[in-house]
């Protein structure tokens, strides 16, 4: 009876998912199609129907290629299409404001629609090229001072290089990875942390891209898992990072000592580990802090900013997170904000706890970043 009862729920879930996917995909492609090839533009006869065929084919191709999960080639094409059509969709909506203004000003069709189409085409191509450049370059360095009232003067000026969301994936970015490591080493930081989402794929699949992380040259290196590790054997990534010389803070902590003073670096598994089915993995802040000196300030590595409530409850001084990518492709950050308390930057929560959310060093999916530049963050801890 259990199996029989479960079947309708699975069917309904699939139907709903299919309908949502179809609706979203249709909107993403239909809106820019109408912006570029509106009937009111009165383009020569073959243009609009030929464009319609191309748009429909692109939409179908994107969905079909997304289902081919084992193929990096399919992923490269489908992810680029997703980023491109999102940019086209967003900027079409913006161009509609210009279209409305021209209509109010008395500009008639077909000139109005043709002008908007040309403007929109230029914007889409320009923003796409800019987005690809921003995604593929070595991240810029962002410097941020963080005052921690409980920090002992012995640790005043300690520097932490933060990298996160490298997302090694279908595009081989081994050269990019080496450049990022060189940039980190140029900072001369005391501590380096990788705050999760190291890759899309297993450690064996992305070994070439991840191996340069072993060359990060700091006295201390700490790593935690992100949600994407739990799509592709998180334990395999912990094992690889351990071999590369990083200390995996798998619900664990390490206390740094200077002149009798202590500073605790703790880390937890990503919240998605709880339901991943991977043995021995689950976010456990209590376990991570067990045995830590209660008088020592705590820097917590937690992939998702949403863990900040738990950090506040545990009296953590500073949480370091990633996950949001700063929205990655504008204006997606508005949607990210619905799920996360912070999209990027330093914020305060409660009386003691601060949160630094990195925009990430790499990119997920579409190889594009628009108005959400990647970063390697150099945090300088200050005693009050």
TILUM-641502 format. One record per residue (C-alpha): residue in one letter; y, z negated, x. Coordinates in steps of 0.2 Angstrom, whole numbers, plus 5000, padded with zeros to 4 digits. Layout:
N
AYZX/...
This chain:
384
X500050005000/X501249965014/X501050145022/X501250225004/X502850125001/X503550165018/X503450355016/X504750375002/X505950265013/X505650375028/X505850535017/X507550475010/X508150425027/X507750595034/X508550685019/X510150575021/X510250605040/X510050795037/X511350805024/X512550705035/X512150815050/X512450975040/X514050915032/X514850855049/X514251015058/X514951125044/X516651035044/X516751045063/X516551225063/X517351275047/X519051195050/X519351285066/X518651445059/X519951445045/X521351395058/X520951545069/X520351675056/X521251625040/X521251765027/X523151745026/X523251815043/X522651985037/X521752025053/X520952195054/X519452215043/X518052175055/X518852025063/X518551885050/X516751925046/X516251955064/X517051785068/X516051705054/X514451765061/X514851695078/X515351525071/X513851505061/X512751565075/X513551435087/X513351295074/X511451335072/X511251355090/X512051185094/X510851095081/X509351185087/X509751155106/X510050965102/X508250955096/X507551015113/X507650845121/X506650885136/X507651025142/X509250995153/X509751185150/X509751155131/X510750995133/X512051075144/X512351215131/X512351105116/X513350965123/X514751085129/X514751165111/X514950995104/X516450945115/X517251125112/X517051115093/X517750935093/X519250995102/X519451145091/X519251035076/X520550905081/X521851025087/X521651135071/X522150985061/X523650955072/X524151145071/X524051125052/X525551015053/X526551155062/X525851275049/X526551165035/X528251145044/X528351335046/X527951355027/X529351235022/X530551335034/X530151485024/X529051585037/X527951705028/X526151755030/X525451855039/X526551805053/X526451615050/X524551615051/X524451735065/X525651635075/X524651475072/X523051565077/X523751615093/X524451445097/X522851365092/X521851475103/X522951435118/X522851245114/X520951245112/X520651345129/X521951245138/X521351075132/X519551125135/X519851175153/X520851015156/X519450915149/X518150985160/X519250965175/X519550775171/X517650745168/X517050825183/X518250755196/X517950595206/X518750455196/X520450395200/X520650215206/X521450095194/X522049935201/X522149775190/X522549595194/X521649465184/X522249285184/X520849155181/X521548985179/X519948895185/X519749005200/X519748905216/X521048955229/X519648995241/X519249145230/X521049195227/X521249385231/X519349425229/X519149605224/X517849685213/X517549865212/X516949915194/X515950065191/X515150105174/X514450235163/X514050355177/X512850445164/X511950555177/X511150685166/X510850865163/X512250925174/X511750885192/X513150785199/X512450725216/X513950785225/X515050695212/X514050535215/X514350545234/X516150575231/X516250425219/X515350315232/X516550365246/X518050315235/X517250145231/X516950115250/X518750165254/X519250015243/X518449885255/X518049775240/X517149605241/X515949645226/X515449805218/X514749805200/X513949935190/X514049885171/X512749995164/X512350165157/X511850235174/X511050385167/X510350495153/X508550515158/X507250415168/X507550355186/X506350485192/X507250625183/X508950575190/X508450505207/X509450635217/X511050595207/X510850405208/X510250385226/X512050385233/X512350225225/X511250145239/X512750185251/X513950075242/X514549965256/X515149795249/X514449615253/X513849595235/X513249725223/X512749685205/X511949795191/X511649775173/X510849885160/X511749985146/X511150045130/X510650215138/X509450135150/X508450085134/X508150265130/X507350305146/X506350155153/X507650025158/X506449935169/X506250095180/X508150085183/X508149905187/X506749945200/X507650085207/X509349995209/X508449855217/X507649975230/X509450045233/X510049865237/X510849815221/X510549645213/X510049675195/X510749535184/X509349545171/X509949395161/X510249305177/X511649245188/X512149225206/X513449105213/X514549155227/X515149015238/X516748995249/X517148825257/X516148725245/X516948825230/X515848925218/X516149085208/X514749135196/X514249315193/X513149335178/X512349475169/X511449515152/X510349655146/X511249765134/X511149715116/X510049865111/X508749795122/X508249675108/X507549815098/X507049935112/X505249875112/X505349865131/X504349705137/X505449565144/X507049645139/X508349565127/X510149505129/X510049325133/X511749245138/X511049065138/X509649125150/X510949205161/X511949055163/X510548925164/X510748825179/X512448885183/X513748755189/X514748715173/X516348685184/X516348855192/X517249005184/X516049145177/X516249325178/X515049405165/X514349585166/X514049645148/X513949825145/X514749825127/X516449745124/X515649685107/X514849545117/X516449455119/X516249335105/X514649265113/X515649255130/X517049155122/X515749035114/X514949015131/X516648975140/X516549135151/X518149165161/X518049355163/X516949485155/X516749655162/X516149795151/X516149985149/X515250085135/X516850145126/X517350285139/X519050255132/X518550375118/X518250505131/X518850655120/X520450615110/X520650565096/X518850495096/X519450325102/X520050285084/X518150295079/X517650195094/X518850055089/X517950035072/X516349985082/X517149895097/X518449755098/X519349845113/X519350025119/X520050005137/X521049885148/X521249695150/X521349585134/X521249405131/X520049315118/X520149135114/X520949005125/X519949045141/X519049215141/X519749385146/X518949545144/X519149705155/X518449865147/X518250005159/X518450185153/X516950225163/X516750335179/X515750475172/X515450555154/X514150555141/X513650725133/X515050845133/X515750875150/X517550835145/X518750695145/X520450725136/X521750585137/X520450465142/X520350475161/X518850415171/X519150265182/X518450165197/X519249995194/X519849875208/X520049705201/X520949575211/X520549395205/X522049275206/X522049085206/X523449015195/
